[in-house]
Amino acid sequence: MAFVEFHEGGFVDDPDDSGGKTIYGISRRAHSDPEFWANPTPAKARAIYQRDYWSANQLALLPNHIAVVAFDLFVNHTPRDAVKTLQRSAGARVDGIMGRETRAALKEASIARLIQHRLALYDSIVRRRPKDAKFLDGWRWRSTCLALYATGVQAGIDIQPNGEVVT
């Protein structure tokens, strides 16, 4: 969760952001719980991440380096877009369902293909909603950092969420 926490900071309410109001990467549109929004905290955000993204999609069943990428996709995209992107990158049947077949295919997936398909998703978002082009450089930077971070997880190298190697 360290990667997501680094990249999903405080409150954002950009009128051009199709995600709407967010804090800690939690979209008000997707999570309208008044208790969370009355007093949002990192701990409450972590509980939502754990329940709605990590546990709901059984990401603990994936290799850690793949789970890191999948988790970030779920936080940053709609669940259906996240699953379809994971399925395309893993060569699984694309049905938008995070089931046993998808998780099995993801166990053999490569970080490079996951990131390649994520970048393609961002490009398709910009084609559908040209106003989102202003976010594209940030999304690409996040994807590059994610590739480095996940590679570090896979290799047992301590890499920060910003892509820097810890020495």
C-alpha positions as CSV (number, residue, x, y, z in Angstrom):
1,M,0.0,0.0,0.0
2,A,3.0,2.3,0.3
3,F,3.1,2.9,-3.4
4,V,-0.6,4.0,-3.5
5,E,-0.2,6.1,-0.4
6,F,2.7,8.0,-2.0
7,H,0.9,8.6,-5.2
8,E,-2.6,9.3,-3.8
9,G,-2.1,12.2,-1.4
10,G,-4.5,14.7,0.0
11,F,-7.8,16.1,-1.2
12,V,-8.3,16.7,-5.0
13,D,-11.2,18.3,-6.6
14,D,-10.1,19.2,-10.1
15,P,-13.1,20.1,-12.3
16,D,-11.3,18.4,-15.2
17,D,-10.7,15.1,-13.3
18,S,-13.4,12.6,-14.3
19,G,-12.8,10.8,-11.0
20,G,-14.4,13.7,-9.2
21,K,-13.6,14.5,-5.6
22,T,-11.0,12.2,-4.1
23,I,-8.9,12.0,-0.9
24,Y,-6.1,9.4,-0.4
25,G,-7.2,8.0,-3.8
26,I,-10.7,7.3,-2.5
27,S,-13.3,8.7,-4.9
28,R,-16.4,10.2,-3.4
29,R,-18.3,8.8,-6.3
30,A,-17.3,5.3,-5.6
31,H,-17.3,5.5,-1.8
32,S,-19.9,7.9,-0.6
33,D,-19.8,6.7,3.1
34,P,-20.6,9.9,5.1
35,E,-18.5,8.7,8.0
36,F,-15.4,8.5,5.9
37,W,-16.0,11.9,4.3
38,A,-16.9,13.6,7.6
39,N,-13.4,12.9,8.8
40,P,-11.2,11.2,6.3
41,T,-7.9,9.8,7.6
42,P,-5.1,7.6,6.2
43,A,-6.2,4.8,8.5
44,K,-9.8,4.9,7.1
45,A,-8.5,5.0,3.6
46,R,-6.3,1.9,4.3
47,A,-9.4,0.1,5.6
48,I,-11.2,0.9,2.3
49,Y,-8.2,-0.2,0.3
50,Q,-8.0,-3.4,2.2
51,R,-11.7,-4.3,2.0
52,D,-12.7,-3.0,-1.4
53,Y,-9.6,-3.5,-3.5
54,W,-7.1,-5.9,-1.9
55,S,-9.4,-8.5,-0.2
56,A,-12.4,-8.1,-2.6
57,N,-10.1,-9.1,-5.5
58,Q,-8.1,-11.7,-3.6
59,L,-4.8,-10.0,-4.5
60,A,-3.0,-11.9,-1.7
61,L,-3.2,-14.9,-4.0
62,L,-1.0,-13.3,-6.6
63,P,2.8,-13.0,-6.5
64,N,3.7,-9.8,-4.6
65,H,5.1,-8.0,-7.6
66,I,1.9,-8.6,-9.6
67,A,-0.3,-7.8,-6.7
68,V,1.3,-4.4,-6.3
69,V,0.5,-3.5,-9.9
70,A,-3.0,-4.9,-9.7
71,F,-3.8,-3.1,-6.5
72,D,-2.7,0.3,-8.0
73,L,-4.9,-0.4,-11.0
74,F,-7.9,-1.0,-8.8
75,V,-7.3,2.2,-6.9
76,N,-6.7,4.3,-10.0
77,H,-9.4,2.9,-12.3
78,T,-12.9,1.5,-12.2
79,P,-12.9,-2.1,-11.2
80,R,-14.0,-3.2,-14.6
81,D,-11.3,-1.3,-16.4
82,A,-8.7,-2.6,-13.9
83,V,-9.7,-6.2,-14.4
84,K,-9.9,-6.0,-18.2
85,T,-6.4,-4.4,-18.3
86,L,-5.1,-7.2,-16.1
87,Q,-6.7,-9.8,-18.3
88,R,-5.4,-8.3,-21.5
89,S,-1.9,-8.1,-20.1
90,A,-2.0,-11.7,-18.9
91,G,-3.5,-13.2,-22.0
92,A,-6.7,-14.2,-20.1
93,R,-10.2,-14.2,-21.4
94,V,-11.4,-10.6,-21.2
95,D,-14.7,-10.6,-19.3
96,G,-14.1,-8.0,-16.6
97,I,-14.4,-10.6,-13.8
98,M,-11.5,-11.1,-11.4
99,G,-11.9,-14.8,-11.0
100,R,-9.8,-17.9,-10.7
101,E,-8.9,-18.0,-14.4
102,T,-7.6,-14.4,-14.3
103,R,-5.6,-14.9,-11.1
104,A,-4.0,-18.0,-12.6
105,A,-3.0,-16.2,-15.8
106,L,-1.7,-13.2,-13.7
107,K,0.7,-15.6,-11.9
108,E,2.6,-15.8,-15.1
109,A,2.3,-12.2,-16.2
110,S,5.2,-9.8,-16.6
111,I,5.5,-6.4,-15.1
112,A,6.4,-5.0,-18.5
113,R,3.2,-6.3,-20.1
114,L,1.1,-5.1,-17.2
115,I,2.6,-1.6,-17.5
116,Q,2.3,-1.6,-21.3
117,H,-1.4,-2.4,-21.1
118,R,-1.9,0.2,-18.4
119,L,-0.3,2.9,-20.6
120,A,-2.7,1.8,-23.4
121,L,-5.6,2.2,-21.0
122,Y,-4.5,5.8,-20.2
123,D,-4.2,6.5,-24.0
124,S,-7.7,5.2,-24.5
125,I,-9.0,7.4,-21.7
126,V,-7.5,10.4,-23.3
127,R,-9.0,9.5,-26.7
128,R,-12.4,9.2,-25.1
129,R,-12.0,12.3,-22.9
130,P,-9.5,14.7,-24.4
131,K,-9.7,17.0,-21.4
132,D,-7.9,14.2,-19.4
133,A,-4.8,14.8,-21.6
134,K,-3.5,17.2,-19.0
135,F,-3.1,14.3,-16.6
136,L,-1.2,12.0,-19.1
137,D,2.3,13.0,-18.1
138,G,1.5,12.3,-14.4
139,W,-0.1,9.0,-15.2
140,R,3.0,8.0,-17.3
141,W,5.3,9.0,-14.5
142,R,3.2,7.0,-12.0
143,S,3.4,4.0,-14.3
144,T,7.2,4.2,-14.7
145,C,7.5,4.5,-10.9
146,L,5.2,1.5,-10.5
147,A,7.3,-0.6,-12.9
148,L,10.4,0.2,-10.9
149,Y,8.7,-0.4,-7.6
150,A,7.2,-3.8,-8.7
151,T,10.5,-4.9,-10.1
152,G,12.1,-4.1,-6.8
153,V,9.4,-6.1,-5.0
154,Q,10.1,-9.0,-7.3
155,A,13.9,-8.8,-7.0
156,G,14.0,-8.1,-3.3
157,I,15.5,-4.6,-3.8
158,D,14.3,-1.7,-1.7
159,I,12.9,0.8,-4.2
160,Q,10.9,3.8,-3.0
161,P,7.4,4.6,-4.5
162,N,9.0,7.4,-6.5
163,G,11.3,4.9,-8.2
164,E,14.5,5.7,-6.3
165,V,16.7,2.9,-5.1
166,V,17.4,2.8,-1.4
167,T,21.1,2.4,-0.7
